[in-house]
């Protein structure tokens, strides 16, 4: 009798739950994506923590054993061989992630994660000039997409999953979960946000960032000492700065693609490209006599907030980064873009009467905004990193840089959702590589 009553009670509960879920389908949506984003957030946050800690070790070891820089060409050749013989399916990198969001096809191979990790560690260990966000995003996307089959996700749900993974990877590697969420929503489609992904993006980014911090992973802290009051004159100065940052971003993107095409046209065997690029970087380091332009360059970024740096610093870092990544080394462009923007902003204080730290902070995020077409994410990042006091100045610089950079980007698979101006209205729906 009691067993029958229990079964009857259980059926009633199940029936009530079904009715509840039918009436309020958003509950099912929230529960499903909370579970899924928690899983990928824990995985991606842990992987980001391990990556950041090992990258810090590699950087410190290289700086204490500078002779390793001479082996950069051999390291590049090894990366080239690895990708040429075993990694052709994942050599698209971040553009493969963007392609998967826009047109989901096969599951992203899991080997993308270890391949890009190994490639990035080799690049930094031997002294290439590269970043870390590309690695974080690719590891995140490859790991997250493996959940597509077990959870029987549709194409539309896979898009959401990849967006959430990009958000988690970006947010955890830089310690900026809000900016990471917006970046994932913004990066693949210029001028539009995919609002059906907003809950998964924020959930995954916040959980991944929390997990990375639980692993006691260090993030660099930046500080702007003084932010002046808003005035019409200061707004004009911010606009002028934004124009310069936008031109810098467009130049970086164009030179990256141009240099990459030169390497590909002149050197037919792909593994020889990073070999040659490595020789160029080694000779440049030897000629200049400093290692400040290789690796992430975080000490120089921090310095740019307090000291007015020479105007050539950003240009040298740009050249080092373009040669390194165009030749086929692995890593990312974003941290070098932070370096380029911050040092350019610091140099602009020579003739723009805004505080050095504020201009460095504006350049830090604005050049990135122009080079990736993600102004909203960069505004949020500026506020997360530097404080809300600089928000107006950061917003002006990022929006102006985004507009001035035109339809250029380090990610040539981005699709134009809404053109930046009426002249490109007929290009709506095309990728930047098709322009």
C-alpha positions in Angstrom: 0.0 0.0 0.0 2.8 2.4 1.0 4.7 1.5 -2.2 1.6 2.4 -4.3 1.3 5.7 -2.5 4.9 6.5 -3.1 4.6 5.7 -6.8 1.5 7.8 -7.1 3.1 10.7 -5.3 6.2 10.4 -7.6 4.0 10.5 -10.7 2.2 13.5 -9.4 5.5 15.3 -8.9 6.7 14.4 -12.4 3.5 15.6 -13.9 3.6 18.9 -12.0 7.2 19.4 -13.1 6.3 18.7 -16.8 3.5 21.2 -16.5 5.8 23.8 -14.9 8.5 23.3 -17.6 5.9 23.6 -20.4 4.5 26.8 -18.9 7.9 28.3 -18.2 10.3 26.9 -20.8 12.9 29.4 -19.6 13.4 27.3 -16.5 14.5 24.3 -18.6 16.8 26.7 -20.6 18.4 28.1 -17.5 18.9 24.7 -15.8 20.4 23.1 -19.0 22.8 25.9 -19.7 23.8 26.4 -16.0 24.8 22.7 -15.9 26.6 22.8 -19.2 28.3 26.1 -18.6 29.4 24.9 -15.1 31.1 21.9 -16.7 32.9 23.9 -19.4 33.6 26.7 -16.9 35.4 24.3 -14.6 37.3 22.7 -17.4 38.3 25.9 -19.1 39.1 27.8 -15.9 41.4 24.9 -14.8 43.1 24.8 -18.2 43.6 28.6 -18.3 45.1 28.4 -14.8 47.6 25.8 -15.9 48.4 27.6 -19.1 49.0 30.9 -17.3 51.2 29.4 -14.6 53.3 27.4 -17.1 53.6 30.5 -19.3 54.9 32.5 -16.4 57.4 29.8 -15.7 58.6 29.7 -19.3 59.0 33.5 -19.4 61.0 33.6 -16.2 63.2 30.7 -17.3 63.9 32.3 -20.7 64.8 35.7 -19.1 67.3 33.9 -16.8 68.7 31.9 -19.7 68.8 34.3 -22.6 70.9 31.9 -24.8 67.6 30.1 -25.4 66.6 32.9 -27.8 69.2 31.6 -30.3 67.1 28.4 -30.6 63.9 30.2 -31.6 64.3 29.3 -35.3 64.6 25.6 -34.4 61.6 25.9 -32.1 59.6 27.5 -35.0 60.7 24.7 -37.3 59.4 22.2 -34.8 56.0 24.0 -34.6 55.8 24.1 -38.4 56.5 20.4 -38.7 53.9 19.6 -36.0 51.1 21.5 -37.7 52.1 20.5 -41.2 52.1 16.8 -40.6 49.5 16.4 -37.8 47.6 19.7 -37.4 46.2 20.8 -40.7 42.6 20.4 -39.4 43.2 22.9 -36.6 45.6 25.4 -38.2 42.7 27.8 -38.7 42.9 28.7 -35.1 40.6 31.5 -33.9 39.2 31.8 -37.4 38.1 28.2 -37.2 36.1 29.0 -34.0 34.4 32.0 -35.7 33.6 29.8 -38.8 32.1 27.2 -36.5 29.8 29.8 -34.9 28.7 31.1 -38.2 28.3 27.8 -39.9 28.6 24.7 -37.6 30.0 21.7 -39.4 32.3 19.0 -37.9 33.2 18.9 -34.2 36.3 20.9 -33.5 39.1 18.3 -33.1 40.2 18.1 -29.4 43.8 18.0 -30.5 43.6 21.8 -31.2 44.0 22.3 -27.4 47.3 20.5 -26.9 48.7 21.6 -30.3 48.2 25.3 -29.7 49.4 24.9 -26.1 52.6 23.3 -27.2 53.1 25.8 -30.0 52.5 28.8 -27.7 54.9 27.5 -25.0 57.6 26.9 -27.5 57.1 30.4 -28.9 57.4 32.0 -25.5 60.1 29.7 -24.2 62.5 30.7 -27.0 61.5 34.3 -27.3 58.8 35.0 -29.9 56.7 38.0 -29.6 53.1 36.7 -29.1 50.2 36.8 -26.7 48.1 34.3 -24.9 44.4 34.9 -25.8 44.5 33.0 -29.0 45.7 29.9 -27.1 43.1 30.3 -24.4 40.3 30.7 -26.9 41.4 27.7 -29.0 41.8 25.4 -26.0 38.4 26.6 -24.7 36.6 26.0 -28.0 38.1 22.6 -28.6 37.3 21.4 -25.1 33.8 22.8 -25.0 32.8 21.4 -28.4 33.5 17.9 -27.2 30.3 18.2 -25.1 28.2 18.7 -28.2 27.6 15.0 -28.9 27.0 13.8 -25.3 24.5 16.6 -24.7 23.0 16.0 -28.3 23.2 19.7 -29.1 21.6 21.1 -32.3 23.5 23.4 -34.6 22.0 26.4 -32.9 23.0 25.1 -29.5 26.5 24.4 -30.7 26.8 28.1 -31.7 25.8 29.1 -28.2 28.3 26.6 -26.7 31.2 27.9 -28.7 30.3 31.5 -27.9 30.2 30.5 -24.2 33.6 28.8 -24.5 35.2 31.9 -26.1 33.7 34.0 -23.3 35.1 31.6 -20.7 38.5 31.4 -22.3 38.9 35.2 -22.7 37.5 36.1 -19.2 39.6 33.5 -17.4 42.9 34.3 -19.1 42.7 38.0 -18.4 40.7 38.0 -15.2 37.9 40.1 -16.8 34.7 37.9 -16.9 32.3 40.6 -17.9 34.5 41.7 -20.8 35.0 38.0 -21.7 31.2 37.5 -21.9 30.7 40.5 -24.2 33.7 39.5 -26.3 32.3 36.1 -27.0 29.0 37.7 -28.0 30.6 40.4 -30.1 33.6 39.0 -31.9 32.1 36.8 -34.6 29.5 39.2 -36.1 30.5 42.8 -36.5 27.8 45.3 -35.3 25.5 42.8 -33.7 25.1 40.8 -30.5 23.6 37.3 -30.3 21.3 37.7 -27.3 20.1 34.1 -27.2 23.7 33.4 -26.0 23.8 36.0 -23.3 23.1 33.8 -20.3 25.5 31.0 -21.3 28.2 33.5 -22.1 28.1 35.3 -18.8 27.7 32.1 -16.8 30.6 30.3 -18.4 32.9 33.4 -18.2 32.1 34.0 -14.5 32.6 30.4 -13.5 35.8 30.0 -15.5 37.3 33.2 -14.0 36.3 32.0 -10.5 37.9 28.6 -11.1 41.1 30.2 -12.4 41.3 32.3 -9.3 40.7 29.3 -7.1 43.8 27.8 -8.6 45.6 30.9 -7.2 46.6 32.1 -10.6 48.1 35.6 -10.8 46.7 38.3 -13.0 48.6 41.6 -13.7 47.0 44.6 -12.1 47.1 48.1 -13.7 46.5 51.4 -12.1 45.6 54.8 -13.5 46.8 57.4 -10.9 44.7 60.3 -11.9 41.5 60.8 -14.1 40.6 64.4 -14.8 37.1 65.7 -14.8 35.0 65.5 -18.0 35.1 68.6 -20.0 34.5 69.5 -23.7 38.3 70.0 -24.2 39.1 66.7 -22.7 36.5 65.0 -24.8 38.2 66.4 -27.9 41.5 65.1 -26.7 40.0 61.7 -26.2 38.6 61.7 -29.7 41.9 62.7 -31.2 43.5 59.9 -29.2 40.9 57.4 -30.5 41.6 58.4 -34.1 45.3 57.6 -33.6 44.6 54.4 -31.9 42.2 53.4 -34.7 44.8 54.1 -37.3 47.3 52.0 -35.4 44.9 49.1 -35.1 44.1 49.2 -38.9 47.8 49.3 -39.7 48.5 46.3 -37.5 45.7 44.2 -39.0 46.7 45.1 -42.6 50.4 44.5 -42.0 49.6 41.2 -40.3 47.7 39.8 -43.3 50.2 41.3 -45.8 53.2 39.9 -44.1 51.5 36.5 -43.7 50.8 36.4 -47.5 54.4 37.3 -48.2 55.7 34.4 -46.1 53.2 32.1 -47.8 54.1 33.2 -51.3 57.8 33.3 -50.9 58.3 30.2 -48.8 56.3 27.2 -50.1 57.2 24.6 -47.4 55.2 25.8 -44.3 57.7 24.6 -41.6 60.4 26.8 -43.2 58.3 30.0 -42.5 58.7 30.0 -38.7 62.3 28.9 -39.2 63.0 32.0 -41.3 60.8 34.2 -39.0 62.7 32.9 -36.0 66.1 34.0 -37.6 64.7 37.5 -38.2 63.5 37.9 -34.6 66.8 36.5 -33.2 68.8 38.9 -35.4 66.6 41.8 -34.3 67.0 41.0 -30.6 70.7 40.8 -31.0 70.9 44.1 -33.0 68.7 46.1 -30.5 70.4 44.5 -27.5 67.2 44.1 -25.3 64.5 41.5 -24.8 61.8 44.0 -23.9 60.0 43.5 -27.2 59.7 39.7 -27.1 57.3 37.5 -25.1 54.3 39.2 -23.6 56.1 42.4 -22.6 54.0 42.9 -19.4 56.8 44.8 -17.5 56.8 47.5 -20.3 53.0 47.7 -20.3 53.0 48.3 -16.5 55.8 50.9 -17.0 53.8 52.8 -19.6 51.2 53.8 -17.0 53.8 55.7 -15.0 56.5 56.9 -17.4 56.3 58.7 -20.8 57.9 56.2 -23.2 59.6 57.0 -26.5 57.4 57.1 -29.6 59.2 54.2 -31.3 58.5 51.6 -28.6 55.0 50.7 -29.9 56.3 50.5 -33.5 59.1 48.1 -32.6 56.8 45.8 -30.7 54.4 45.9 -33.7 57.2 44.7 -36.0 58.3 41.9 -33.7 54.8 40.6 -33.3 53.8 40.8 -36.9 57.0 38.9 -38.0 56.5 36.3 -35.2 52.8 35.5 -35.9 52.9 35.9 -39.6 55.7 33.4 -39.9 53.6 30.7 -38.2 54.4 30.9 -34.5 51.5 30.3 -32.1 50.1 32.5 -29.4 47.8 35.5 -29.8 47.7 39.1 -30.8 45.8 40.6 -27.9 48.5 41.0 -25.3 50.9 42.5 -27.9 48.1 44.8 -28.9 47.8 45.9 -25.2 51.5 46.6 -25.3 51.3 48.5 -28.5 48.2 50.5 -27.4 49.6 51.3 -23.9 53.0 52.4 -25.1 51.5 54.5 -27.9 49.2 56.1 -25.4 52.1 56.8 -23.1 54.0 58.4 -26.0 50.9 60.5 -27.0 51.2 62.3 -23.6 54.0 64.3 -25.2 51.5 66.4 -27.1 48.0 65.4 -25.8 47.5 67.1 -22.4 45.9 64.1 -20.6 47.6 62.1 -17.8 50.1 59.5 -18.9 48.3 56.7 -17.1 44.9 57.6 -18.6 46.3 57.7 -22.1 48.1 54.4 -21.6 44.8 52.8 -20.3 42.8 54.2 -23.2 45.4 52.9 -25.8 45.5 49.5 -24.0 41.9 48.8 -24.8 41.2 51.1 -27.8 43.9 49.5 -30.2 42.5 46.1 -29.3 38.9 47.4 -30.0 40.0 48.6 -33.4 41.9 45.5 -34.3 39.1 43.0 -33.3 36.0 45.1 -33.9 34.8 44.5 -30.3 34.3 48.0 -28.8 31.8 47.0 -26.2 34.0 44.3 -24.7 36.9 46.6 -24.6 35.0 49.4 -22.8 33.9 46.8 -20.2 37.5 45.5 -20.0 38.8 49.0 -19.4 36.3 49.5 -16.5 37.1 46.1 -15.0 40.9 46.7 -15.2 41.2 50.4 -14.4 38.1 51.4 -12.6 34.8 53.1 -13.5 36.3 56.6 -13.1 38.0 56.3 -16.5 34.9 54.8 -18.2 33.9 57.9 -20.3 37.4 58.4 -21.7 37.8 54.6 -22.4 34.4 54.5 -24.1 35.2 57.5 -26.4 38.6 56.0 -27.4 37.3 52.5 -28.0 34.3 53.7 -30.1 36.3 56.1 -32.2 39.1 53.5 -32.7 36.5 51.0 -33.8 35.1 53.4 -36.4 38.4 54.6 -37.7 39.9 51.2 -38.1 37.3 50.5 -40.8 36.5 46.9 -41.8 39.9 45.6 -40.9 40.6 42.9 -38.3 43.1 40.4 -37.1 40.2 37.9 -37.5 39.4 37.8 -41.3 36.5 35.4 -40.8 34.4 37.9 -39.0 31.1 38.6 -40.7 29.7 42.1 -41.2 26.4 42.1 -39.4 26.0 45.9 -39.5 28.4 47.9 -41.6 30.2 50.8 -39.8 29.1 53.2 -42.5 26.8 53.4 -45.4 29.5 52.8 -48.0 29.7 49.2 -46.9 25.9 48.6 -46.8 26.2 46.2 -49.8 28.9 44.1 -48.0 26.5 43.1 -45.2 26.7 39.4 -44.5 30.2 39.0 -46.1 33.4 38.0 -44.2 36.2 40.5 -44.0 38.3 38.2 -46.2 35.8 38.6 -49.0 36.1 42.4 -49.1 
